[in-house]
Amino acid sequence: MRPTNPRKRAFDLEQYEKKQKKQIEHLLEKQKEFLSEWKALKKALETESDAFEKKRITYRMQSLERRIAMVKEELKKKGYKDNRGRPKKEAGTTYKEQRVKFTAHLLPETIAYLKALKEKGMIADISSFLDELVRQHKNETE
């Protein structure tokens, strides 16, 4: 066996990546076509009154649903990830993970005062206000 040329290997890898990208684009285009055809059939099904025609449209829609599922599987195999929607937060950055729930028994007047402050917009929320109050007290005593 003769050693392979590193330039040729890099070129092959580049060609492979380009080919993968083209295949992914082609599959996405196919998926888009299938979805638009499925939506058109769905509208046609709503307006159709003939039972035989409804059955034919339903069968065609099921066939398209299977094709769409197959295209999604192919995309997954090619390494394509659909990044639509709201991104997930990193672990440890969510509000719940940073805070501990604690129940305190406050006087009714105190609760009414805190709610009034919140309604007036003087504080964002009661929890952050109490956090800040504790932080100030901690700084004064230490």
NORWO-V480161 format. One record per helix or strand. SS is the DSSP state (helix for helix, strand for strand). FROM is the first residue (numbers start at 1). LEN is the number of residues. Records with the same first field share a line. If there is no record, write none. Layout:
SS->FROM-LEN / FROM-LEN
This chain:
helix->6-42 / 51-28 / 95-4 / 108-13 / 126-16
